[in-house]
Amino acid sequence: MPKISLTAIVKHCDQLLRTKEIGDYDGAVNGLQVENRGAVTRLAAAVDASLATVKLAVAAKADLLVVHHGLFWSPSQPWTGKKHELLRLLIENNLAVYSSHLPLDAHPRLGNNAQLCAALGLKNLRPFFESHGQTIGFKTQTKISRTELATRLARATGAKPHVIPGGPAICRRVGVVTGGAGDGLKLAADEGVDTFVTGEGPHWTYAVAEECGINVFYGGHYATETFGVKALALHLSKKFNLPWTFVNHPTGL
């Protein structure tokens, strides 16, 4: 079984994803979040770094877990109780954690948004939806019925989307931003799309969608963000000749 330097993988990921250049939320802490003893023999990928996904990665015998949502979103807390169990599992099982939030969303090939657009059959993509100093999503001109787009989204994610039919029955200008971008609905409408595909959003966005004349597809925060970590892990697997697995822990949200 090949052993690859953790440092080499991290360096490649940081360059590929432009980790230091992409702005993000303060708590995102993109990049290597937990070290191991220095070598990687098997990769695991997950949407979220949590006690549950760490247990799944350990069971898969991984020594590097690549995630979209990392460990450090809130201020530091005492490492007691379940936090201590998580830390102990990481250390005792030599499991490193690499996290990429907006850098992975924004990547033009491996990112959540690019991958979901491909799964939906959307082409000729243009930058869309600014967040933290850069655009992270994509938009395109097309011609597809609202019903067909809902079918494609359900097929891509494995979950039936919630649709707000505030716009035209035929979608011609579609924007895609995975995850929790529903509260940016007005921004999406201001950029000229008549249909906005994202993961989730607040209750009040229903009325805003109707007022703006825009369709909104909520495909699920988790379900729309499985794409990036899978694509990144597959890329790393091919480049470094490492086996990988996706550890699925869906939230339904």
Disulfide bonds with the S-S distance in Angstrom:
none
